């Protein structure tokens, strides 16, 4: 219900932005004829917005905690809205009566009003929180002064938390940067020196009447220079100043990879699957697997972007019909999602049209999967139409048209996590060479074979092979399975 309320507000803002775009286009001169001419374009914009805003997650974000990620989602949704509206209006009216500059002006204004509204709400709530804190300030002073070590994202997060939750209890004297960028500012706090100069900086602060109670280290201790380590340990041993390591206190195992986590001359091998959702056997580093580096992966991504954009425009009416049919068949919501490991084990959501009804009947009895799948659901699964929402995942870079199918963490085959080195696919080598008929181990071997041999020719072969698989069903290709196992054994030998 809350999402529907936000969607209604966003649609009103889109209408206002579009009307203002028309007025700007006509030098603020109102004309009823002009508005009647562009009415089909406005209706097309609203129709596409009804789909684009929820799909891009715009209606799910909490306005008072909106972030840059939410604003990027709005930009992406706006692009999809305008492109879709132009496409539909062109098909219906050839854009007769719609000025060519209108979509550009409209897109800019929609982004301004949608993002601006969220920033305004966030700013207002932040001001209310500050006023509430001022009213609740204790009469006695229990504040402490801290010095932050590290110019990292963890330091940025800590400073934001202090500003939001303890601005009157914790005073930040400044930041120490291992690279010594003195004079620069992290949020509103100046860089005062390097970590090696911690004692000198503290003495200088004392001259100015600032007495540090605690030093907060916002980068892994082992990643610091020996001189910095000795300086911090000597400070802790020779004074009453406490030393606190954020990564340990927060239960984080910070890996090398931040902008200053490791020197360029000593790169650390990042694990393939850093999430705890994967089994231990899935934690495979690219450095221990002979993964061929090819320029084709960059070309493949460009192809995915172009093809998914075109198909989303062409298949938008089909997706709308399927969504309405699913809503009539199994009700709302029309989309089903599962979180699965993607490229390098990073979790992402796989979306499909729902093909199953409620898990329990009216009496509370749990229904079997066979009972839950409707006739429409069987048809959607058979024709793969239930997977059309994954075109958005391809456009966003979470998936590819061709690649290993995304599996649940518990279904990841042991010893074959090299399949996670690439983006999961809508279809793949394992799907056209056996699919659900063959064992999980055979599918994993086929997936790993694809990762090592991917090319444009192979992807085209897989896409063409998907057509008969959808039309006539899955068939087992014993020769392809044998070849995959043979090469896999050679690599491991």
N, C-alpha and C positions, 0 to 999 in steps of 0.2 A: 504494500500500500504506500509506503514511504517513497519507494522508487517511482511509482506512478505519479505521485505528487510532484516529485522533482522533475520527472519527464514533462509534466504539464507546464511547469514553470519554464523549463528550457524551450519548449515549443512556443510559448508566448514571447520569450526573448528572441527567438529566431524570427518570428513574424515581425516583431518590432524592428529588428536589424534589417530585414529584407525591405520593409516599407521605407525605412530611412535610406537604404541603399538606392531605392528607386528615386526618392526625392533628391539625393545627392547627384544622381545621374542626370536629372532634369533641372539642375541648378535651383533646387528647392521650390520648383514650380509644381503645384498640384494639378493633376489632370485625371479626370475620371476615365477617359478613354485609355490612358496609359496603364492605369491600374487594372482595367478589364483585360487589356492585352497580355499583361504579365501574370494574370491570375493562375493560368495553368502551370506556369513555372513555380509559383509560390506553393500551390497544392502539391506539385511533385517534390518540392523541397521538404514539405512536412511529411509526406509519405515515406520518403527515404530516411528522414530523421527518426521516424518511429522505429525503424530497424537499426539504423547506425548507432544512435545514442546508447541503447542498451547493449548492443554487441561490443562496442568499444569500452564499456564499463563506465560511461560518463554519468549515468544515473545512479550508480552505486556508491560513488565517493561522498564522504561526509564533508560538506562545504567548509565548516569551521576548522577542519584539519586538512584542507586541500593542499596539494604539493605539486612540484614540478611534473611528476609523473602524471597526475591528473590533468594538468594543462596540456601535456603532450598528447594524451588521449583525446582531448577536445580538439586539438589541431588535426589529428588524424581523422576523427569523426567528421569534422567540418569539411575536410577534403573529400571524403567519401560522399557526404551529403550533396555537395555542389556538383561533383562529377556525375553522381547518379541523377540529380535533378536535370542537369543539362542533357544527359543521355535520353531520359524519358521524354522530356519536352521536345527534343529533336525528333524522336520517333513519332510523337503524336502530332506536333504542329510545325516541325522543321524550324523551331525557334522563331516563328513569325511573331513580330511584335515584342520580342525579348531583346533588349540591347545587348550587344556582345560584351560590353564592359560590365554589365550588371553582375554576373557570377563572381568576378574578381572583387568588386566592391562589397558584394554580399558576404563573401567568405571572410574578408578582413573584419567586417563589422560583427559577424557572428562570433568569431574568435574573441574580439574585444569584449562583447557584452557577456558571453558565457564565462570567460576567464575573469573579467572584471567583476562580475557578480560574486564569484567565489572568493576573490581576493578581498572584496569589500566585507563579506560575511566573516572571513577569517580575521581581518583586521579589527572588526567590531568586537568579536569574541575575545581576541587577545587584549584589547583595551579593557573590556569588562573584567577579565581575569586580573589584570594589573591593578585596577581600582579595588577589586576585592582583596587583593594581597595588601594593599596600602592600608585598608581599613582594619586588617587583621594583624598588623605589625605589633609585636610584643613590646611592652614598655622597657624591658631589659634587653641588652644586646647579647645575643648568643651566636654571633656570626663568626666565621673563620675565613682566613685568606689562603688561597691556593695558587700554586704556580703549575701550569700545565706544560708537560714536556712532549713534544711531537706535533708536527704540522700534518695531521692525518685526518681521515674521515671519522675515526673514532674520537679524536679530539673535538672535531666539529659537532658530533653527536652529543658529547659530554657538555659542551658549552651551550648548546641549544637546551639541554635538559636543565642546566643550572638557570638559564634565563627564564624558562617556563615554570619551574617548580621551586626553586630556592634562590631567587635573586637577592633577597634580603638576608639570607643565612650564609650564603657562600659568595665571597668576593673573589673574582679572578684577577690576580695582579698582572698577569701577562702570560706569554707563551714562549717556550724555548724551542728553536728549530735546529735540528742537526746540521742543516746546511747554512745556518747563520744569516738568514735573510732579515737582518735587523731593520726595523722600520716598517715592515709589512704588517698587515692586519688580518687576523682570522676572526671573522664576524666583526666584533668591535674591540677585540683585545690585541694589543701590539706585540710583535715579536721582539723580545728584549735581548736575545743572544742565543748561544748554542747550549746544548746539554752539558758539554764539557765545562762551561762557564757558570754552572748552576750556583756554586758558592759565591762567586763574585757578584752575580746578579742579585742574589739575596742580600748581600751586604749593601749593595747600592740601593736596593729598595728600602732597607732599614734606615738609610740616611734620609730618605724621603718620608719616613714615618710609616712605612708599610712593612708589617711583620708577617712573614709567611708561616702558616701553621702546618701546611701539608703540601707535598709535591705529588701531583697526579701524572703518572707516566702513561701516555696514550699510544705507545707503540711497543712491540715485543722487546723485552730486555735483551734477548740474545741477538737481536738485529742491530743493536746500538754498537758504537765503537768501544774499544776497550777503555779508552780514556773517559768516555761518558759513563760507562758502567762503574769505573772506579770512583769517579766524582760523585755519583749518586749514592753509592754504598758508603763512601767516606762521610758524606753529609748526614746520612741516617745514623751512622755510628758516633759521630762527633757532635750531635745536636739533638734537640727535642723535636725536630721537624719530622713528621711521619712521611713514609714513602709508600705510595699506593699504586699498584699496577692495574689499570682498567681491564685489560684483557683477562687477567686472572680473576678479578673480582666479579666480572660479568659471566664467567664460565665460558669464555671464548678461546678457541685455538686459532689465533690470528695467523694466517699463512702469508708467506712472502707474496707480494703482488701489489701492495699499495705503492704510492708514488715514491716512497722512500724506504720500503721494507727491505730491499736488498740492493747491493751495488750492482751496476750493469755488468761488471766483470765476473760476478758470481751469481748467475741466475739460479733461482730455486725452481725445482721441478714441481709444479702445482699438481695436486691429485686430480684425476679425471672426474671423480664423483665426490664432491665435497659435502654432500648432504647426508644426514644421518639416516635418511629414508632408504638408502641403498644398502644392500648386504655388503659385508667386507670384501667378498670376491669381486664386487663391482667397482672397487676403488683402484682403477688401473690408470697409470700415467702414460701419456702419449710417448714419453721418452723410452719406455720399456717395450713398446709395441712397434714393429716396423711399419709404420703408417706412411704410405707414399704421399709426398707433398706435391700437389699439382695446381696449376693455375685454373684448372677446370672448376674448382670449388668456388672461386670468385665469379666465374662466368655463370655457373649453375645458380648462384644466388640472384644474379641479375635476371636470368631467365625466369626464376620463380616469381620475382616481383612483377615482371611484365605480364606473364601468363596469368597469375592469380588476379591481377587488376582487371584484365580483360574478361576473364571468366566470371568474376563477381558482377560485372556490369551485365554480361550476357545472361547469366543464370539468376539474376536477382528476381525476375518474375517467377521462375521455377521455385526458388527458395521461399518466396512469399506464399505460393500455393501450398507447398509442403508444410510450411509453418501453420497455415490455417487448417489444413487437414489434420495435422497432429493435435492442434488445439481442440478440434471437434472430436477427435478419437480418444485421446488420453488426457486431455485437459492441459492446464497451465502448471508449470512452465513448459514451453515447447522444446527447450534445450536441456540436454543432460551433459554433465561434465565430470571428468576424473582427472586428478593430478597424477602425472606420470613423469619419469625421468626423460629429459630431452638431451640435447647436445651437451656432451661432457657431464652428464648426470644432473644438470640443472633442472629442477622441477618446473613444469608448465601444465596448463590445463588443456585437455583434449575435449573439444565440444562436438556433440552429435545431436541430431534431432531425436527426440524421445521415441522409442519404439515399444516401451513397456508401460503398463498401467501401475496402479498402486501396489505396494508390496503386501498389503493385508486387505482382506475383504471387509464387508460391513460388520461381520461378527468378530473381527480381530484375528481370524485364522490367516496364517502366512501362506501366500499363494506361491506356487512353483513358477519358475521362469517360463515354462511352457504355457501356463495359464495367463501369465502377465503379458506375453507378446500377442498383440492383436494381428488381424489379417493385414491391416495397413503396415504394421511394424514389420511383418515378414516381407512384404513387398519392398519397403524401404531398405531393409537389410540386403535383400537379394540383389537389388539394383544399385546398392551403395549410395543411394540418395540421402541416407541418414548422415553421411559423412561430408555433405556439402559445407557445413559451417567451418570445416577445417581449412577451407580456402582463406579465411581470415587469419588463421594461424600461420599459413604459408606466407601471406603478405607481411605479417608482423615479424617473420623470421624465426618463429618457434618450430616450424616444420618445413618440409620440402615436398615437391610432388613425388619424388622418388627417393627412397631410403628405407632403412629398417623400420618396421612398424613400432610405434611406442607401446611398451609393455608396462604393466604395473610393477612396482619395485619387487614384490614377492615372486613375480614371474620372470625376472631377469635371470637368464641361464648362467650357471656358475662357470667361470673360466672363459666367458665369451663377451666380456664387457667392452671389447674393442668396437662393438656395434654402436656404442654410445659416443664414439669419436665424431660422428656426423649428425646432422639434423634428422630426426625421424621423418618418415615419408608417408604420403597418402597411399601409395602402393610401393611394392618393392620386389626384389629378385626372389625372395622367399615366398612371396604371395603368388607369383605366377608359376613357381616351380613346385608347388605343393600346398601352400596356404595352411588351412586348418586341418588338413588331412595328415600331414607329417608331424613328427615329434618336435618338441621344443628344441632339442639339441640339433636336429637337422636344420630347422629354421635359423637357429643361431649361426650354424656353420655357413649357410647361404648368405646371411646378413654380413658376416665378417668377410666373406669372399667378395661381396659387392663393395664394401668399404675399401678393399685393397685394389679393386679393378674398375672403379667408377669412371665413366667417360660419357660424353654426349651420345655416342653411338649406343652404348649400353643402356642409358636412360631412355632413349627413343625405343629401343627394343623392348624394354620393360613396359613402357606406356602402351605400345602396340599390343604386347602380350596380355595386358590387363583387359582389353576389350573382349576377346574370346573367353577369358576367365569369368567376367561378369555375365556374359550371355549364356555360356554353356557349362559353367561350374568349374571347380578346381580339379586339376589333374597333377599327378605326381611325376616329376621328371627325375628318374633315378640317376641318369648320367650327370646331371647338374649337381645333385647331392654328392655323388661319388667324387666329382671333381673338386667340390668345395672342401670335403674332408681330406682329400689327398694334398691339396695346397696348404691346408691348415696344419697338417702333420709335418709338412716340409718346413714351414716357418718355425714351428716349435722345436724342431730337431736341432 
